[in-house]
Amino acid sequence: MTSTPAHNPPDSGETAYFGYRRVAAADKGLLVREHFDTVAAHYDLMNTLLSFGLHHLWKRTAIKMLGLKPGDRVLDVCGGTGDLALLAARKVGRRGRIVIYDINRAMLVTGRPKIARSPLAPRIDWLQGDAERLSCPDAAFDAAMVGFGIRNLTHPEKGFQEMHRVLAPGGRLMCLEFSQPTWAWFRWLYDLYSFYFMPLAGKIMVGSWQAYTYLPESIRMFARPQELSAVLEEIGFAQVRFRRLTNGIAAVHVGVKTP
Ligand SMILES: C[S@@+](CC[C@H](N)C(=O)[O-])C[C@H]1O[C@@H](n2cnc3c(N)ncnc32)[C@H](O)[C@@H]1O
């Protein structure tokens, strides 16, 4: 198995990690965009295959924890092909609105037909842009969520600060992200699966081994749930709590912007 660099290493501000590779911070965004250009067309299928369908359950649990209400305005940061947006659209009713916000055009384009086929489509809009500089006014949303996206940012804390800025006082945040199993034997199996089987599946399905080494590497480099809670509290979110899913393969954090 590939050896992991120091977990969650300090960032000098000029460099960032792309998987296990230390790169110039200015280059990470481009590498991430190229990665999602490569995987976009098969993104939904690969998610379902590689997680044995579990990502649907994780997303449902995460949306439940966000506690959406009819009429809510929701920002889906790094929204990609729109799975979370569709689940949220069901909860917010006719008066509610969801904005899918993503930097990658190929991911948005891949998700569009799925959303267009849904009767919930009129509640969903798209915006292309960088999560570290949201092109949305202050206090414009009742809820903001990010699913499997924050670890791709060059500065994840900037993404959270931006989500905090665009939330109205009392607005709710949800972050669903990969983490690591808590049982040692399960972690060992999961490592084996994610460092060997996932890249192989990537090679077969999208023609790139590298595309699916970035996934497990970036997961290992991301903050552990307790660390992420501390980051959210530091930014100004209150009532922060998290729940591990499937022994910690994923974790959902929620918090509230204090009024
Ligand atoms: C793993 S996908 C998650 C998609 C979707 N949220 C889901 O749960 O299936 C991560 C998404 O983050 C987007 N992304 C990465 N960096 C971004 C950035 N700086 N700003 C906005 N979106 C970004 C990618 O384009 C990609 O669509």
PDBQT file of the ligand as one rigid body, heavy atoms in Angstrom, charges set to zero:
ROOT
HETATM    1  C1  LIG A 301     -16.964  14.042  -5.405  1.00  0.00    +0.000 C 
HETATM    2  S1  LIG A 301     -17.897  15.250  -6.239  1.00  0.00    +0.000 S 
HETATM    3  C2  LIG A 301     -19.336  15.364  -5.246  1.00  0.00    +0.000 C 
HETATM    4  C3  LIG A 301     -20.580  15.667  -6.035  1.00  0.00    +0.000 C 
HETATM    5  C4  LIG A 301     -21.882  15.613  -5.243  1.00  0.00    +0.000 C 
HETATM    6  N1  LIG A 301     -21.898  16.593  -4.171  1.00  0.00    +0.000 N 
HETATM    7  C5  LIG A 301     -22.146  14.236  -4.694  1.00  0.00    +0.000 C 
HETATM    8  O1  LIG A 301     -22.256  14.119  -3.456  1.00  0.00    +0.000 OA
HETATM    9  O2  LIG A 301     -22.251  13.288  -5.458  1.00  0.00    +0.000 OA
HETATM   10  C6  LIG A 301     -17.034  16.715  -5.831  1.00  0.00    +0.000 C 
HETATM   11  C7  LIG A 301     -17.470  17.932  -6.610  1.00  0.00    +0.000 C 
HETATM   12  O3  LIG A 301     -16.763  19.067  -6.101  1.00  0.00    +0.000 OA
HETATM   13  C8  LIG A 301     -16.539  19.949  -7.191  1.00  0.00    +0.000 C 
HETATM   14  N2  LIG A 301     -15.484  20.886  -6.832  1.00  0.00    +0.000 N 
HETATM   15  C9  LIG A 301     -14.181  20.626  -6.613  1.00  0.00    +0.000 A 
HETATM   16  N3  LIG A 301     -13.510  21.754  -6.315  1.00  0.00    +0.000 NA
HETATM   17  C10 LIG A 301     -14.430  22.761  -6.330  1.00  0.00    +0.000 A 
HETATM   18  C11 LIG A 301     -14.360  24.157  -6.080  1.00  0.00    +0.000 A 
HETATM   19  N4  LIG A 301     -13.228  24.771  -5.766  1.00  0.00    +0.000 N 
HETATM   20  N5  LIG A 301     -15.494  24.870  -6.167  1.00  0.00    +0.000 NA
HETATM   21  C12 LIG A 301     -16.675  24.277  -6.485  1.00  0.00    +0.000 A 
HETATM   22  N6  LIG A 301     -16.794  22.972  -6.749  1.00  0.00    +0.000 NA
HETATM   23  C13 LIG A 301     -15.679  22.209  -6.661  1.00  0.00    +0.000 A 
HETATM   24  C14 LIG A 301     -16.181  19.009  -8.326  1.00  0.00    +0.000 C 
HETATM   25  O4  LIG A 301     -16.306  19.627  -9.565  1.00  0.00    +0.000 OA
HETATM   26  C15 LIG A 301     -17.156  17.875  -8.094  1.00  0.00    +0.000 C 
HETATM   27  O5  LIG A 301     -18.340  18.050  -8.831  1.00  0.00    +0.000 OA
ENDROOT
TORSDOF 0
